[in-house]
Amino acid sequence: MQVQGTVTGPGSYDPKAEQREFRRVAQLNPAGILVSPADPDLMKSDIDAAIAAGIPVITVDADASASKRLSFIGTDNYEAGRLGGEIVSRSLHGNGSVAIFTMPEQTNLNERYRGYMEILTAYPHITVLSVVDIKGDPQIAFDQAQKLIAGKPRVDAFVCLEALGGKGVAKALNAGHIDGKTVIAMDSDPETLEWIRKGYIQGTIAQRPFTMGFVGLKMLDDLHRHRPRSLNVGWAKDPFAPVPTFVNTGVIWIDKQNLASFAHAQATP
């Protein structure tokens, strides 16, 4: 099985462009497609059409659970949000105000939001002041963080549900020479890790994108070599399905205490 190209998803957040690329790839009749759907509702009919045409489709990172995709490989985003909520509540000692940076159009981010809110609303003295839609633009995160820093009431913690927000918030705090805020980021790109080193991000919830792609490709390869009689059989309810409905690749909490060991693990071949 050969890998011929990629179909991008939430990182670039252009759902229509992703849909067009998905359709183009599907017309090539590939052995399988891995996709991270930026807009699950938009992609549902295209995923279903590919399945009907005999093309295995597996979602990674972001799911389209209402579609006929064969499997979802990625983070349990609800549990990731609950983890972040526990960390924020401990950092604030159960008392303070929180701003959340997200992109409400994305289902996976909404699941993280739900997890956070389930934990935070259990603390009567923690208040969620605002939810900021950064629209996939770190500059919006920076600008909105500056406004919140300068305004009232005071914001004690910044929760960022995707990779771009944490860096924007950290830059705003650094520009204002403001210490002592709790900032929880998402993912483990080098810039986010650098802001952890500098102390402007308390920690980040890192996903395993390599694992998602690696497991997904192995799954597609196996389906290619051992092709089932039909893909359009409702595998989610089939006890003899050849692939699992959901593969949870887990998360890693990274802060100053384990940052060096995480960096060493990344550098080890």
N, C-alpha and C positions, 0 to 999 in steps of 0.2 A: 504494500500500500504506500503511495506517495503522498506527501503533503504539498498541496499546490498553492495555498494562499491562506489569508486570514480574513475573518469577518469581525470587525471591531464592535465594541459595545459601549457600556457606560463610561469608560474612561474618556472618550471623546464626546459623548452625548450628542449624537445627531441621529435620532431614531429613523428618520426617513432615509438618510444615506445608508444606514445599516440595512434597512429593508431592501433597498435597491441592490446592494452588494450581495445580500443573501439570495435574492432572486437570480442574480447573474450567476452565482456559483451553483445554485441548484440546477440551472439549465445545462450545466456541464456534466450532469449526472455523476457526481463524485461518489467515492466509496462511503463517505460519511461527512457530516458537518458538526463541528463544535461551534457554538454561538453563545455569546453573553448578551441577551436581549435588553437593550436600553428601555424599550417600551414593550412589555410582554403582551399587552392587548393588541398592539399594532402587528406584532410578529406572529400571533397565534395562527392565523389562517395560512401564512406562508410556511410555518413549521408543519402544520397539518398536511399541506399540499405536498411537501417534500416526503413526509412519511408515506402518504398515499402513493407516491411515485416510487417507493421502495428505497428511499435514501435515509439511512439512520441519522437522526438528529439528537445530539446530547447538548444540554445547556450547561454552561460553566459560569461560576461567579454570580450571575443573576439568572433567576429561573423564569420560566413561562409555564407555571404549573397547570394552567387551564388548557394548554395545548397537548398534543399527542407526543411530545418529545419523549424519548425512551428513558432518560435518566437525567438527574441534576447532580452535578459535582461541584461542591463549593462549601462555603461557610454556613453554619446554622446561624443566620443573622440575628434571629431573636435572642438566642443564647449569647451571642457576642454583645448585643445591647445590654442584656442583663449583667454580664461581666463588667462592662463599662459603668453601668449604674451603681454597682456595688463599690467600684473603685472611687467614683465621684463622691458617693455618700460618705465613705470612710474619710476621704480627703477633707471634706467639709465638716466632718464630725456631726453630720446630721442637721446642719444649719447653714443656709446660704442661698444665693440666687444663681441660676444657671441659664446660659444662652446656648441654643443648639443650632449648629450649622449643617445643612443638609441639602438635598435636591428632592423635593417631595414627589416628583414624577416617578422615581425609581422604587420598584417594589422591594428590592433588597434593603435599601436604606430605610424604607418605612418599617420593615421588620426590625431593624436595629433600633429605630425610634420607639417602637412598641416595647421592646425589651428594656430600654432605658427608662421609659415612663412607668413601667410596672414597678421598677425598683424605687425611682425617685418619688413617686406619688405616695409611697408608703411612709415617707418622712414628712410630717406636718410642717416642719420648719425649713424645708427645702422648696424653693419656688422656681419654676421654669418661667423666665421672663419673656423670652421671645424665641421664635423659630425663624432662622434666616435661610432663605433660598439663595444659594450662591450661584446657581445656574451653570455649574461647571467651570466657573471662572475664579481663580485664586485672588484676582484683583478685587472682586466683589467681597470676598471673605475679608481681605485686608481693610477695605473701606468701611464695611459694616462693623468690623471689630473696633476700628478707631472711633466710630460714632458711639458704640456701646461703652467704650472706655471713658469717653469724654462726657457721657450723659448720666442721667439718673433714672432709676435707682442703680446702685453699684452692682456690677456683675462679678461674682466670685469664681465662677467656673465656666469654661468654654468647652462644649462637647462637639466634636467634629465627626460626622458619621461617614465621611469619605476622605480620600487621600489629600485632596486639595485644600480643604478648610484649615487643617492644623497648621500648615505652613503660613497661610495668610494671617491667621490669628497671631502666631509667634512673631512674625515680622512686625505686626502692629504693636505688640507689647514691647518688642525690642526698640522700635522707633520712639515709643513714648517713655522708655526707660522705666517700665513698670514690672515689678517683681511680685511674687507671692500669689499669683493666680494659678488655678488648676486648669490645665489644658490637656484634654484627652484627644489624641489623634487616631487616625486609622491608617494602617499599612506601614510599610517599612522602606520607603525610598530613601536614598542617601540624605536628602535635605531634611526630611523629618527626623532622621536619626541625629543629624547635626544639631537641630534645635533641642533635642533631648540632652545632648552633651552640654549645650550652653545653658540649660535649665529653664528654657521658656516653654517647653512641652514636658509635662510630667511623665507621660508615657504614651505608648501607642499599641493598638490592638492589631497585630499583624496577621494577615491571611497567608495562605499558601498557594499563590497563583501557579507556580511551577508544578506543584502536585496536581492541581486541577487539570492542567493541560496534559501532563504526563499520563495520569490515570485515564483521562478522556480519550487520548489517542490509542492507548492500549486497548480500551474497551471497543473503540471503533475498529481497530485492527482485528480483534477477535471476532466481531460480528461480520467483518469482511471475509475472514477465513472460514468461519462456521456460520454461514448465512441461515437465519431462521426462515421458515416457510412464508411467514408474513410478519410485517412490522405493525400492522394496523389491527392489533388484537387486544388492546387495553391491558398492557403488561402491568400497570400499577395494581391491578386486582388479581393478577395471575400468580399463584403460588409457585409455578414452575418457570417464571420469567428468567431468561438468561442473564439479565442485568438488574442491579438494584434500582429502585426508584430514586433513591437519594444516597449520595456518598458525602458524608460530612468530613471535610479535610481539616477542620479544626482551626484554632487561632493560637497565637503566641503573644503574651503580654511582655512588652519590652519597655524597660525604664533604665535609669542610670545603673542600677544594681547588676543587671544582666546584659547591658549594652555591649560590653567588650566581648563576652562569650558568644553573643549572637553574631557580631561582626566577624569573629574568628571562624564560626561555623559557616558563614557565608563565603569566606575566603578559602576554606578548605576544599580542595578538588575532590 
